[in-house]
């Protein structure tokens, strides 16, 4: 799947989590975590300089759970927010990435998610890797989520404004 589907799915789950738990979610960290395992695709840039096999061998472990956790630890150090919160948000994004990749049909080069603990490819084979349907579904879902969030926040803001306006008017009347 492409990065739009990964980011959209992570944002939708983050939005649902924030509604259920009434906690704020860092959507930027969640989005970063959802594309973090695909850092291994940098081997396409480096293969012209060091050779395809060397570049692929260097970047392939990043698309495993162990590699993604190590990269999440390193990236968490770059932010000012508390380490635990940053790390857990990145790991939540990474988890959504691996969940979506687990739904793909095993095609071409296989990726071993649970390496070095389990050396067999795990896949449900529900979605073809080049399919644009998940991207459209998750993209529309993310847009709908954004519009819903915007509408609700505007409505809350306007309700707060009218409430405070009434309160100030009552104070002015009582002061006279």
SULVEN-V615599 format. One line per field, one symbol per residue. ss: DSSP state (@ for helix, = for strand, . for the rest). psi: psi as a letter, one per 30 degrees, with the letter a starting at -180 (. if undefined). burial: 1 if it has 24 or more other ideal C-beta (glycine too) atoms within 12 Angstrom, else 0. A space follows every 10 residues. Layout:
ss: ???
psi: ???
burial: ???
This chain:
ss: ..@@@@@@@@ @@@@@@@@@@ @.....@@@@ @@@@@@@@@@ @@@@@@@@@@ .@@@@@@@@@ @@@.@@@@@@ @@@@@@.... ..@@@@@@@@ @@@@@@@@@@ @@.=...... .......... ......=... ..@@@@@@@@ @@@@@@@@@@ @@@@@@@@@@ @@@@@@@@@@ @@@@@.
psi: llfeeeeeee eeeeeeeeee fhlkkjfeee eeeffefgff fffeefffef keeeeeeefe ffgleeeeee eeeeeffflf lkeeeeeeee eeeeeeeeee ffflkjkbkl kjegkgejgk kkkfhfkkeg kfeeeeeeee eeeeeeeeee eeeeeeeeee eeeeeeeeee eeeff.
burial: 1111111111 1111101100 0000111011 1111111111 0010000000 0000000011 1111101110 1100110000 0000011111 1111111111 1111000000 1110000000 0010001010 0001100110 1100100000 0000000000 0000000000 000000
